[in-house]
């Protein structure tokens, strides 16, 4: 077993430990022995989704779906960040560069003004996809080129952020506005099994597809000319990567709000640990992203009496690491 395989195995073991640990802690702590009794009761039929004690209700309805979705979102954001950085050959690219997060955030705000939880998820998902579609349209009309697409994404993000500000201005300051602001700051307090069923299949499908195409990322990271020389349909494969990433990020923002810095920084950490080969870097990024987002979520729901929006924690941890990359980019492999 080579070094990179050991890194992936270590990350997998770390993830399993943090995943199980996250099930124990919270405002209603569940000791390991109590969780074991709850699981035995479920396997024996004593506990069902509609029958069981308080510990079972906390475990089944609150803790388990939340931890599952946190792990899925962490993996998805990390993998999409790695894919974007390879496709655009830019270490500063993150999953929201083409406007998907701003578009999905606008859908969230619009849905909360119109009321209805399901409507919020659907509008966020649809608006995130529409934002990236608008970016592609601008790039097509303005001329080909990765820089044009990135600049178009910046313009689309600014447009949707302005629309979000307008919706905040129009919202009821005592009823709707606090909910919109808290939702957009990111968090998993609203997560239940319905959010897991809506979001997790898209995240698993997207991460799995990007992993299957990991050899494409290895080639595209060398440059467009090299990829074309090797016979790749660069435009098609780039569209597939961006489309899959857009679906994942839209689904994540629809259910959890915006989580900043994550998709930008985790790929750098994974690349440092496992190298630039996407055969190892993609699973390392997924496992590391899941583990770190679980830790951030544990902090968000345990540091104070009121749950802290997770984007605040990710920014406090992410910004110093970003400064470190700026100061020591040569040592970290960021040239």
RAPE-V878838 format. One record per backbone hydrogen bond with DSSP energy under -0.5 kcal/mol. CO is the residue of the C=O (numbers start at 1). NH is the residue of the N-H. E is the energy in kcal/mol with one decimal. If there is no record, write none. Layout:
co: (CO,CO)
nh: (NH,NH)
e: (E,E)
This chain:
co: (2,3,4,5,6,7,8,9,10,11,12,13,14,15,16,17,18,19,20,20,21,21,24,27,29,31,32,33,34,35,36,37,38,39,40,41,41,41,42,48,51,53,54,55,56,57,57,58,58,59,62,63,64,65,66,67,68,69,70,71,72,73,74,75,76,77,78,79,80,81,82,83,84,85,85,90,94,96,99,100,101,102,103,104,105,106,107,108,109,110,111,116,117,118,119,120,121,122,123,124,125,126,127,128,129,130,131,132,133,134,135,136,137,138,139,145,146,147,148,149,150,151,152,153,154,155,156,157,158,159,160,161,162,163,164,165,166,167,172,172,175,176,177,178,179,180,181,183,184,185,186,188,192,193,194,195,196,199,199,200,201,202,203,204,205,206,207,208,209,211,213,213,214,215,216,217,219,220,223,224,225,226,227,228,232,233,234,235,236,237,238,239,240,241,242,243,244,245,246,247,248,249,250,251,252,253,256,258,260,261,261,262,265,265,266,267,268,269,270,271,277,277,278,280,281,282,283,284,285,286,287,288,289,290,291,292,293,294,295,296,297,298,299,299,300,309,309,310,311,312,313,314,315,316,317,318,319,320,321,322,323,324,326,328,329,330,333)
nh: (6,7,8,9,10,11,12,13,14,15,16,17,18,19,20,21,22,23,23,24,24,25,30,29,31,35,36,37,38,39,40,41,42,43,44,45,46,47,45,51,48,57,58,59,60,61,62,62,63,64,66,67,68,69,70,71,72,73,74,75,76,77,78,79,80,81,82,83,84,85,86,87,88,89,90,93,97,99,103,104,105,106,107,108,109,110,111,112,113,114,115,120,121,122,123,124,125,126,127,128,129,130,131,132,133,134,135,136,137,138,139,140,141,142,143,149,150,151,152,153,154,155,156,157,158,159,160,161,162,163,164,165,166,167,168,169,170,171,176,177,179,180,181,182,183,184,185,186,258,311,310,191,196,197,198,199,200,202,203,204,205,206,207,208,209,210,211,212,213,214,216,217,218,219,220,221,222,223,227,228,229,230,232,231,234,237,238,239,240,241,242,243,244,245,246,247,248,249,250,251,252,253,254,255,256,257,187,260,262,264,265,266,268,269,270,271,272,273,274,275,280,281,282,284,285,286,287,288,289,290,291,292,293,294,295,296,297,298,299,300,301,302,302,303,308,312,313,314,315,316,317,318,319,320,321,322,323,324,325,326,327,328,329,332,334,333,335)
e: (-1.9,-2.0,-2.2,-2.4,-2.6,-2.5,-2.1,-2.2,-2.4,-2.5,-2.2,-2.1,-2.5,-2.9,-2.2,-2.5,-2.4,-0.8,-0.8,-0.6,-1.3,-1.1,-3.1,-0.6,-0.5,-2.2,-2.4,-2.0,-2.2,-2.7,-2.4,-2.2,-1.9,-2.6,-2.1,-0.6,-1.4,-2.0,-0.7,-1.7,-2.6,-2.1,-2.5,-2.6,-3.3,-2.2,-0.7,-1.1,-3.0,-2.7,-1.3,-2.5,-2.3,-2.3,-2.6,-2.1,-2.1,-2.9,-2.5,-2.1,-2.3,-2.7,-1.8,-2.4,-2.6,-1.9,-2.1,-2.5,-2.7,-2.3,-1.6,-2.7,-2.8,-0.5,-1.2,-1.4,-2.0,-1.6,-2.6,-2.7,-2.5,-2.1,-1.9,-2.2,-2.4,-2.8,-2.6,-2.3,-1.7,-2.0,-0.9,-1.8,-1.9,-2.4,-2.7,-2.4,-2.4,-2.7,-2.9,-2.0,-1.6,-2.5,-2.2,-1.6,-2.4,-2.5,-1.9,-2.4,-2.1,-2.4,-2.3,-2.3,-2.4,-2.6,-1.4,-1.6,-2.4,-2.7,-2.5,-2.3,-2.1,-2.2,-2.6,-2.5,-2.2,-2.2,-2.6,-2.5,-2.0,-1.9,-2.3,-2.2,-2.0,-2.2,-2.3,-2.1,-1.9,-1.3,-0.7,-2.8,-0.6,-2.2,-2.5,-2.5,-2.3,-2.5,-1.3,-1.6,-0.9,-1.5,-1.4,-1.2,-1.8,-2.6,-1.9,-2.5,-2.0,-0.6,-1.9,-2.9,-2.4,-2.4,-2.7,-2.5,-2.2,-2.4,-2.2,-2.1,-1.6,-1.5,-0.9,-1.4,-1.8,-1.6,-3.0,-2.0,-1.4,-1.1,-1.9,-2.5,-2.2,-1.4,-2.3,-1.5,-1.5,-2.6,-2.7,-2.1,-2.2,-2.4,-2.6,-2.7,-2.7,-2.3,-2.5,-2.0,-2.0,-2.7,-2.6,-2.1,-2.4,-2.9,-2.2,-1.3,-2.5,-1.9,-2.5,-0.6,-0.6,-0.5,-2.1,-2.1,-0.6,-1.8,-2.7,-2.5,-2.0,-1.8,-3.1,-1.7,-1.6,-2.7,-1.4,-1.9,-2.8,-2.5,-2.5,-2.7,-2.8,-2.3,-2.3,-2.7,-2.2,-2.0,-2.0,-2.5,-2.5,-2.4,-2.2,-2.5,-1.9,-0.5,-0.9,-2.2,-2.3,-1.1,-1.0,-2.6,-1.9,-2.1,-2.0,-2.7,-2.5,-0.6,-1.0,-2.4,-2.3,-2.1,-2.0,-2.0,-2.3,-2.6,-0.5,-1.7,-2.9,-1.0,-0.9)
